[in-house]
Amino acid sequence: MSQMSSVKRSVITAVCIGLCVVLPMAFHAIPNGGTLFSPMHIPALLCGLICGWPFGLLCGLAGPLLSSLITGMPPMAYLPSMLVELAAYGLIAGLMISLVRTKKLYGDLYISLVVALLAGRIVAGIARALVFAAGKYSFAAWTTSYFVMTWPGLVIQLALIPAIVVALMKAKLIPQRYPVE
């Protein structure tokens, strides 16, 4: 995935940032849809996997900030922890996809995705516990807010994100990870 030009990576990042604004608007039509489905996570993770860690980090920071400024979602009270979480997703997904080489595309994608999902939740939980809600945030609150309440989003992310990356490769919109010779 490193064969893409910086212009192409920038364009894909801009599209992902735009998706960070548009996807939550669609999901918020469903009661509690933003919490249940975590729609903003998908573009940040995709950006990291497709464009690499610097672009994934940028998307994870700019996406929620722009969405909050334009639509009011996420609300300012949740924005700091979401910035940390989504930035970690984009950063770690990008780092992992550059480090993991199983010679199996889906293996690389799933390992990178699962590590990013877990690490992003851990980083955001630590940030909440130590900075954003110091002394008021418990392990039970963390597991509830990052796993129990969001399990539908996790399932969607695990099913959809690798499929999207593979579809983009098959459509030749992004380079093949393991080119067929």
Summary of the structure (lengths in Angstrom):
residues: 181
radius of gyration: 15.9
end to end distance: 16.3
largest distance: 56.6
contacts: 609
relative contact order: 0.14
helix: 75%
strand: 0%
